[in-house]
Amino acid sequence: MKRKIKFKRILLKLSGEVLANRETGECIDPKRLAFMAERVKKIHKLGCEVGIVLGGGNIFRGLSGSENGVNRVTGDSMGMLATIINGLAMMNALESIGVPTRVMTSIDMPKLAEPFIQRKAIRHFEKGRVCIFAGGTGNPYFSTDSAAALRASEIGACSTSSLIHPGGSGTSLYLPYSPNMHSMPTFLACTASSKSS
């Protein structure tokens, strides 16, 4: 029998930097990826429908690119692609531990992932799948924090949590988190920004 959960559907916004290992220089550290996937699995096993938005700052940060001579629109597009790479990595990690997962993107790439369609995302949740929403909003000048707020609204998430990597440059829209408190990301689950009715 499953424990009664407070929130039926949540959206987790994870900085891409939670996947990186600054000591080794790896953009996606297999141990950190597995750590995050295990935490998502625990929430999923409770019966909570989980949506995830991943940043791409571990690979490329659009705003930083524009500061180094990359056209802002091009840089933001590169950042959107970085979020898709992270989404595919997270999907692989989750499915390798038995969590059915789908990646949905705001950028049409049918050979890699499904396009984001709100009703299809809801159907995936109903079938017990985790949904990873990648590619940001699909528009330049908008961060993955904006994408998380948008997707949370579209899927009817009753809670949104955000996690940034210690020492990372990301910021949280949804809850306070001190990036210098922990050497390994602390998983913040089901912290309410709004309560379910």
C-alpha positions as CSV (number, residue, x, y, z in Angstrom):
1,M,0.0,0.0,0.0
2,K,1.3,3.4,-1.0
3,R,1.7,6.1,1.6
4,K,-0.6,9.1,1.2
5,I,1.2,11.9,-0.6
6,K,0.6,15.6,-0.2
7,F,1.1,16.4,-3.8
8,K,-0.2,14.4,-6.8
9,R,1.9,16.1,-9.4
10,I,5.1,18.1,-9.0
11,L,7.7,19.7,-11.2
12,L,11.3,19.7,-10.2
13,K,13.6,22.3,-11.7
14,L,17.2,21.1,-11.6
15,S,20.2,23.2,-12.5
16,G,22.3,21.4,-15.1
17,E,25.2,22.0,-12.7
18,V,23.9,19.4,-10.3
19,L,25.1,16.9,-12.9
20,A,28.6,18.3,-13.3
21,N,31.8,17.5,-11.4
22,R,34.0,20.5,-11.1
23,E,36.9,18.5,-9.8
24,T,37.1,16.2,-12.8
25,G,35.8,18.7,-15.3
26,E,33.0,16.3,-16.4
27,C,29.9,18.0,-17.7
28,I,27.8,15.0,-16.7
29,D,29.2,13.0,-13.9
30,P,27.7,9.5,-13.9
31,K,27.7,9.3,-10.1
32,R,25.9,12.6,-9.7
33,L,23.4,11.7,-12.4
34,A,22.7,8.3,-10.7
35,F,22.4,10.2,-7.3
36,M,19.7,12.5,-8.8
37,A,17.9,9.6,-10.6
38,E,17.7,7.6,-7.4
39,R,16.1,10.5,-5.6
40,V,13.5,11.0,-8.4
41,K,12.8,7.3,-8.3
42,K,12.0,7.5,-4.5
43,I,9.4,10.2,-5.1
44,H,8.0,8.4,-8.1
45,K,7.6,5.2,-6.1
46,L,5.4,7.2,-3.6
47,G,2.9,7.6,-6.4
48,C,3.8,11.2,-7.1
49,E,3.6,12.3,-10.8
50,V,7.0,13.9,-11.5
51,G,7.9,16.4,-14.2
52,I,11.5,17.7,-14.5
53,V,13.0,20.7,-16.1
54,L,16.8,20.6,-16.3
55,G,19.1,23.5,-17.0
56,G,22.0,23.3,-19.3
57,G,24.6,25.4,-17.5
58,N,26.9,22.4,-17.0
59,I,27.4,22.3,-20.8
60,F,26.7,25.8,-22.1
61,R,25.1,28.9,-20.6
62,G,23.6,31.2,-23.3
63,L,24.1,34.4,-21.3
64,S,27.8,33.6,-20.7
65,G,28.2,32.9,-24.4
66,S,26.9,36.4,-25.3
67,E,29.5,37.9,-22.9
68,N,32.2,36.1,-24.9
69,G,31.2,37.2,-28.4
70,V,28.4,34.7,-29.2
71,N,25.3,36.2,-30.6
72,R,22.7,36.2,-27.8
73,V,20.0,34.3,-29.8
74,T,22.6,31.7,-31.0
75,G,23.9,31.4,-27.5
76,D,20.4,30.8,-26.0
77,S,19.8,28.2,-28.8
78,M,23.0,26.4,-27.8
79,G,21.8,26.5,-24.2
80,M,18.5,25.0,-25.2
81,L,20.3,22.1,-26.9
82,A,22.4,21.6,-23.7
83,T,19.1,21.1,-21.7
84,I,18.1,18.4,-24.2
85,I,21.5,16.6,-23.8
86,N,20.9,16.7,-20.0
87,G,17.3,15.5,-20.4
88,L,18.4,12.5,-22.5
89,A,21.1,11.7,-19.9
90,M,18.5,11.8,-17.1
91,M,16.1,9.7,-19.1
92,N,18.7,7.1,-19.6
93,A,19.7,7.1,-15.9
94,L,16.0,6.8,-14.8
95,E,15.2,4.1,-17.2
96,S,18.3,2.1,-16.2
97,I,16.8,1.9,-12.7
98,G,13.3,0.9,-13.9
99,V,11.6,4.3,-14.0
100,P,9.6,4.8,-17.2
101,T,10.5,8.2,-18.6
102,R,9.8,10.4,-21.6
103,V,11.7,13.5,-22.8
104,M,9.5,16.2,-24.4
105,T,11.1,19.2,-26.1
106,S,10.0,22.6,-27.0
107,I,12.2,22.3,-30.2
108,D,11.0,19.8,-32.8
109,M,13.5,16.9,-32.9
110,P,11.4,13.7,-33.5
111,K,14.3,11.3,-33.7
112,L,15.4,12.2,-30.2
113,A,12.3,13.2,-28.2
114,E,8.6,13.9,-28.4
115,P,7.4,17.5,-28.9
116,F,5.9,19.0,-25.8
117,I,2.1,18.7,-26.1
118,Q,0.2,19.4,-22.9
119,R,-2.4,16.6,-23.2
120,K,0.3,14.1,-24.2
121,A,2.3,15.0,-21.1
122,I,-0.8,14.5,-18.9
123,R,-1.3,11.1,-20.5
124,H,2.3,10.1,-19.7
125,F,1.7,11.0,-16.1
126,E,-1.5,8.9,-16.1
127,K,0.5,6.0,-17.4
128,G,3.0,6.3,-14.5
129,R,5.9,7.9,-16.5
130,V,8.2,10.7,-15.4
131,C,8.3,13.5,-18.0
132,I,11.4,15.5,-18.6
133,F,10.7,18.9,-20.3
134,A,13.8,19.9,-22.3
135,G,14.7,22.8,-24.6
136,G,13.6,25.5,-22.3
137,T,10.6,27.5,-23.7
138,G,12.0,27.2,-27.2
139,N,12.6,30.9,-27.3
140,P,15.8,33.0,-26.7
141,Y,15.9,35.4,-23.7
142,F,14.0,33.0,-21.4
143,S,15.8,31.0,-18.8
144,T,14.9,27.4,-17.8
145,D,13.4,28.9,-14.6
146,S,10.8,30.5,-16.9
147,A,10.4,27.2,-18.7
148,A,9.8,25.5,-15.3
149,A,7.1,28.0,-14.3
150,L,5.5,27.6,-17.7
151,R,5.5,23.8,-17.7
152,A,4.3,23.7,-14.1
153,S,1.3,25.8,-15.0
154,E,0.6,23.8,-18.2
155,I,0.7,20.4,-16.4
156,G,-1.2,21.5,-13.3
157,A,1.7,20.8,-10.9
158,C,0.6,21.4,-7.4
159,S,4.2,22.0,-6.2
160,T,7.4,23.3,-7.8
161,S,10.8,22.7,-6.3
162,S,14.1,24.0,-7.5
163,L,17.6,22.8,-6.8
164,I,20.9,24.5,-7.8
165,H,24.3,23.0,-7.5
166,P,26.5,24.2,-4.6
167,G,28.6,27.0,-5.9
168,G,26.5,27.2,-9.1
169,S,25.4,30.4,-10.6
170,G,21.8,29.4,-11.0
171,T,19.1,31.0,-8.8
172,S,15.9,29.6,-7.4
173,L,12.5,31.0,-8.2
174,Y,10.6,28.6,-6.0
175,L,12.3,28.1,-2.7
176,P,15.3,29.3,-0.8
177,Y,18.4,27.1,-1.0
178,S,21.9,27.9,0.1
179,P,24.4,26.7,-2.6
180,N,27.3,26.7,-0.2
181,M,25.6,24.5,2.5
182,H,26.3,21.1,0.9
183,S,29.1,19.4,-1.1
184,M,26.6,17.1,-2.8
185,P,23.2,18.5,-3.9
186,T,20.6,18.1,-1.3
187,F,17.4,16.8,-2.8
188,L,14.4,19.1,-2.1
189,A,11.2,17.2,-2.7
190,C,7.6,18.3,-2.7
191,T,8.3,21.7,-1.2
192,A,5.1,23.7,-1.8
193,S,4.9,26.9,-3.7
194,S,1.2,26.3,-3.8
195,K,-1.0,23.7,-2.1
196,S,-3.2,21.3,-3.9
197,S,-6.9,21.8,-3.4
